[in-house]
Amino acid sequence: MTTRRLVLATRNAHKVTELRAILAETGLDVELVGADAYPQIPDVKETGVTFAENALLKARALAEGTGLPAVADDSGLCVDVLGGAPGIFSARWAGRHGDDPANLALLLAQLADIDTPHRAAHFACAAALALPDGTTRVAEAQLRGTLRHTPTGNGGFGYDPILQPEDDTRTCAELTPAEKNAISHRGKAFRTLAAHLPALLG
């Protein structure tokens, strides 16, 4: 049987690597490629107001453009004391999409006077699958923790250096990739979604 190709609606190499590892754990026989494999398809504007809406927008656009099953996620950091912000704006919190150091610096400055007991936050992820026939599935998950006052660790990306997961003494950036995937919002959401893939992909 020919291996099915699954397109991940991102040009973020970190996310492609993470998802490959997560799907490999499930034993699914799929070839995962990033959106870079289809440069003719433009990026989708994330106009949704929830993680699920944005994930579906990206997955549907790539499935329609490639004629292949597509998966996408939208994820971000939600800080309790900020009413859930930066939320869907996490990747562009400082004004330019994907500027991790600037996003981190701005958020830490905004929380500078907030003591540790009040720095609860969580990573949220919505993972979406879209098939060319219009079929869709969405799975959502969270990773709760506390925000550090200074970044720690060299792994991961985004806000990983400041979120310390519950029941751990390290930040997400100090975890190994396998440790992070086992507990992460993205890992949990995509594992839930992966359970639907065998039936949906045929």
QUISUL-V901839 format. One record per residue. N is the residue number from 1. RES is the residue in one letter. OMEGA is omega in radians with two decimals (NA if undefined). NEAR is the number of other ideal C-beta (glycine too) atoms within 12 Angstrom. D_FIRST is the distance of its C-alpha to the first C-alpha in whole Angstrom. Layout:
n=N res=RES omega=OMEGA near=NEAR d_first=D_FIRST
n=N res=RES omega=OMEGA near=NEAR d_first=D_FIRST
//
This chain:
n=1 res=M omega=-3.13 near=7 d_first=0
n=2 res=T omega=3.10 near=9 d_first=4
n=3 res=T omega=3.13 near=13 d_first=6
n=4 res=R omega=3.07 near=23 d_first=9
n=5 res=R omega=3.13 near=23 d_first=12
n=6 res=L omega=-3.09 near=38 d_first=15
n=7 res=V omega=3.09 near=38 d_first=19
n=8 res=L omega=-3.03 near=45 d_first=22
n=9 res=A omega=3.05 near=45 d_first=25
n=10 res=T omega=2.99 near=39 d_first=27
n=11 res=R omega=3.12 near=25 d_first=28
n=12 res=N omega=-3.07 near=27 d_first=30
n=13 res=A omega=3.11 near=17 d_first=28
n=14 res=H omega=-3.11 near=27 d_first=29
n=15 res=K omega=3.11 near=37 d_first=27
n=16 res=V omega=3.13 near=28 d_first=24
n=17 res=T omega=3.13 near=23 d_first=25
n=18 res=E omega=-3.07 near=39 d_first=25
n=19 res=L omega=3.06 near=41 d_first=23
n=20 res=R omega=-3.14 near=26 d_first=20
n=21 res=A omega=-3.12 near=26 d_first=22
n=22 res=I omega=-3.13 near=40 d_first=22
n=23 res=L omega=3.11 near=34 d_first=18
n=24 res=A omega=3.12 near=22 d_first=18
n=25 res=E omega=-3.09 near=19 d_first=20
n=26 res=T omega=3.14 near=24 d_first=18
n=27 res=G omega=3.14 near=13 d_first=15
n=28 res=L omega=3.14 near=29 d_first=13
n=29 res=D omega=3.14 near=18 d_first=10
n=30 res=V omega=3.04 near=32 d_first=11
n=31 res=E omega=-3.10 near=21 d_first=13
n=32 res=L omega=3.08 near=34 d_first=16
n=33 res=V omega=3.10 near=28 d_first=19
n=34 res=G omega=-3.13 near=30 d_first=22
n=35 res=A omega=3.10 near=33 d_first=24
n=36 res=D omega=3.11 near=19 d_first=26
n=37 res=A omega=-3.12 near=23 d_first=23
n=38 res=Y omega=-3.05 near=25 d_first=24
n=39 res=P omega=-3.13 near=13 d_first=28
n=40 res=Q omega=-3.13 near=11 d_first=29
n=41 res=I omega=-3.07 near=24 d_first=28
n=42 res=P omega=3.06 near=14 d_first=31
n=43 res=D omega=-3.13 near=22 d_first=32
n=44 res=V omega=3.06 near=29 d_first=32
n=45 res=K omega=-3.12 near=13 d_first=36
n=46 res=E omega=-3.05 near=31 d_first=36
n=47 res=T omega=3.12 near=14 d_first=38
n=48 res=G omega=3.14 near=24 d_first=38
n=49 res=V omega=3.04 near=14 d_first=40
n=50 res=T omega=3.08 near=24 d_first=38
n=51 res=F omega=-3.10 near=39 d_first=35
n=52 res=A omega=3.14 near=30 d_first=32
n=53 res=E omega=-3.13 near=24 d_first=34
n=54 res=N omega=3.12 near=36 d_first=33
n=55 res=A omega=3.13 near=43 d_first=30
n=56 res=L omega=3.10 near=35 d_first=29
n=57 res=L omega=-3.08 near=32 d_first=30
n=58 res=K omega=-3.12 near=43 d_first=28
n=59 res=A omega=-3.13 near=43 d_first=25
n=60 res=R omega=-3.10 near=33 d_first=26
n=61 res=A omega=-3.11 near=28 d_first=27
n=62 res=L omega=3.10 near=40 d_first=24
n=63 res=A omega=3.12 near=36 d_first=22
n=64 res=E omega=-3.07 near=24 d_first=24
n=65 res=G omega=-3.08 near=24 d_first=24
n=66 res=T omega=-3.04 near=28 d_first=21
n=67 res=G omega=-3.12 near=16 d_first=19
n=68 res=L omega=3.02 near=30 d_first=17
n=69 res=P omega=-3.11 near=39 d_first=17
n=70 res=A omega=3.06 near=46 d_first=20
n=71 res=V omega=3.14 near=53 d_first=22
n=72 res=A omega=2.99 near=49 d_first=25
n=73 res=D omega=2.92 near=46 d_first=28
n=74 res=D omega=-3.06 near=40 d_first=32
n=75 res=S omega=3.14 near=47 d_first=34
n=76 res=G omega=-3.13 near=37 d_first=37
n=77 res=L omega=3.14 near=43 d_first=40
n=78 res=C omega=-3.07 near=33 d_first=43
n=79 res=V omega=-3.05 near=33 d_first=46
n=80 res=D omega=-3.04 near=21 d_first=48
n=81 res=V omega=3.07 near=21 d_first=51
n=82 res=L omega=3.11 near=24 d_first=50
n=83 res=G omega=3.13 near=10 d_first=49
n=84 res=G omega=3.06 near=22 d_first=45
n=85 res=A omega=-0.01 near=22 d_first=46
n=86 res=P omega=3.02 near=30 d_first=44
n=87 res=G omega=-3.09 near=32 d_first=41
n=88 res=I omega=3.12 near=28 d_first=39
n=89 res=F omega=-3.03 near=27 d_first=41
n=90 res=S omega=-3.06 near=39 d_first=41
n=91 res=A omega=-3.12 near=31 d_first=39
n=92 res=R omega=-3.07 near=21 d_first=42
n=93 res=W omega=-3.12 near=32 d_first=45
n=94 res=A omega=3.04 near=23 d_first=47
n=95 res=G omega=3.14 near=14 d_first=47
n=96 res=R omega=-3.04 near=14 d_first=44
n=97 res=H omega=3.02 near=19 d_first=40
n=98 res=G omega=3.12 near=22 d_first=39
n=99 res=D omega=-3.04 near=19 d_first=42
n=100 res=D omega=-3.13 near=28 d_first=41
n=101 res=P omega=-3.14 near=19 d_first=45
n=102 res=A omega=3.11 near=19 d_first=47
n=103 res=N omega=3.12 near=32 d_first=45
n=104 res=L omega=-3.09 near=34 d_first=46
n=105 res=A omega=-3.13 near=21 d_first=49
n=106 res=L omega=-3.12 near=26 d_first=50
n=107 res=L omega=3.13 near=38 d_first=49
n=108 res=L omega=3.10 near=28 d_first=51
n=109 res=A omega=3.14 near=16 d_first=54
n=110 res=Q omega=-3.10 near=20 d_first=54
n=111 res=L omega=-3.00 near=30 d_first=53
n=112 res=A omega=-3.08 near=14 d_first=56
n=113 res=D omega=-3.11 near=12 d_first=58
n=114 res=I omega=-3.12 near=22 d_first=56
n=115 res=D omega=-3.05 near=13 d_first=56
n=116 res=T omega=-3.12 near=18 d_first=54
n=117 res=P omega=-3.09 near=10 d_first=54
n=118 res=H omega=-3.08 near=15 d_first=53
n=119 res=R omega=3.10 near=28 d_first=50
n=120 res=A omega=-3.13 near=25 d_first=48
n=121 res=A omega=3.03 near=39 d_first=44
n=122 res=H omega=2.92 near=34 d_first=41
n=123 res=F omega=3.08 near=43 d_first=38
n=124 res=A omega=3.11 near=37 d_first=36
n=125 res=C omega=2.93 near=43 d_first=32
n=126 res=A omega=3.11 near=40 d_first=30
n=127 res=A omega=-3.07 near=47 d_first=27
n=128 res=A omega=3.00 near=43 d_first=25
n=129 res=L omega=3.05 near=46 d_first=22
n=130 res=A omega=3.07 near=36 d_first=22
n=131 res=L omega=-3.14 near=29 d_first=19
n=132 res=P omega=-3.14 near=22 d_first=20
n=133 res=D omega=3.10 near=16 d_first=21
n=134 res=G omega=3.09 near=15 d_first=24
n=135 res=T omega=3.11 near=22 d_first=23
n=136 res=T omega=3.01 near=30 d_first=24
n=137 res=R omega=3.10 near=33 d_first=24
n=138 res=V omega=3.03 near=33 d_first=27
n=139 res=A omega=-3.13 near=35 d_first=28
n=140 res=E omega=-3.14 near=30 d_first=31
n=141 res=A omega=-3.13 near=28 d_first=32
n=142 res=Q omega=2.95 near=29 d_first=35
n=143 res=L omega=-3.08 near=38 d_first=37
n=144 res=R omega=3.13 near=27 d_first=40
n=145 res=G omega=-3.14 near=34 d_first=43
n=146 res=T omega=-3.13 near=30 d_first=46
n=147 res=L omega=3.03 near=40 d_first=47
n=148 res=R omega=3.10 near=30 d_first=49
n=149 res=H omega=3.11 near=21 d_first=51
n=150 res=T omega=3.13 near=18 d_first=50
n=151 res=P omega=3.12 near=28 d_first=47
n=152 res=T omega=3.09 near=25 d_first=45
n=153 res=G omega=-3.08 near=26 d_first=43
n=154 res=N omega=-3.13 near=15 d_first=41
n=155 res=G omega=3.07 near=25 d_first=37
n=156 res=G omega=-3.13 near=34 d_first=35
n=157 res=F omega=3.12 near=33 d_first=36
n=158 res=G omega=-3.09 near=39 d_first=38
n=159 res=Y omega=-3.12 near=44 d_first=40
n=160 res=D omega=-3.08 near=39 d_first=39
n=161 res=P omega=-3.11 near=31 d_first=42
n=162 res=I omega=3.11 near=37 d_first=44
n=163 res=L omega=3.05 near=45 d_first=42
n=164 res=Q omega=-3.09 near=34 d_first=43
n=165 res=P omega=3.04 near=35 d_first=41
n=166 res=E omega=3.09 near=18 d_first=43
n=167 res=D omega=3.06 near=11 d_first=43
n=168 res=D omega=3.12 near=24 d_first=43
n=169 res=T omega=-3.11 near=14 d_first=45
n=170 res=R omega=3.01 near=27 d_first=43
n=171 res=T omega=3.10 near=33 d_first=42
n=172 res=C omega=-3.14 near=44 d_first=38
n=173 res=A omega=3.09 near=32 d_first=39
n=174 res=E omega=3.12 near=24 d_first=40
n=175 res=L omega=2.98 near=29 d_first=37
n=176 res=T omega=3.09 near=18 d_first=34
n=177 res=P omega=-3.14 near=27 d_first=31
n=178 res=A omega=3.11 near=16 d_first=29
n=179 res=E omega=-3.13 near=23 d_first=33
n=180 res=K omega=-3.12 near=34 d_first=32
n=181 res=N omega=-3.10 near=32 d_first=29
n=182 res=A omega=-3.06 near=22 d_first=30
n=183 res=I omega=-2.97 near=30 d_first=33
n=184 res=S omega=3.05 near=44 d_first=32
n=185 res=H omega=-3.13 near=42 d_first=32
n=186 res=R omega=3.12 near=50 d_first=29
n=187 res=G omega=-3.11 near=38 d_first=27
n=188 res=K omega=-3.12 near=32 d_first=28
n=189 res=A omega=-3.11 near=38 d_first=27
n=190 res=F omega=3.05 near=44 d_first=24
n=191 res=R omega=3.07 near=30 d_first=23
n=192 res=T omega=3.13 near=25 d_first=24
n=193 res=L omega=-3.10 near=42 d_first=22
n=194 res=A omega=3.14 near=34 d_first=19
n=195 res=A omega=3.13 near=20 d_first=20
n=196 res=H omega=-2.98 near=25 d_first=19
n=197 res=L omega=-3.10 near=30 d_first=16
n=198 res=P omega=-3.13 near=18 d_first=13
n=199 res=A omega=-3.07 near=14 d_first=15
n=200 res=L omega=-3.11 near=26 d_first=16
n=201 res=L omega=3.06 near=29 d_first=13
n=202 res=G omega=NA near=13 d_first=11
//
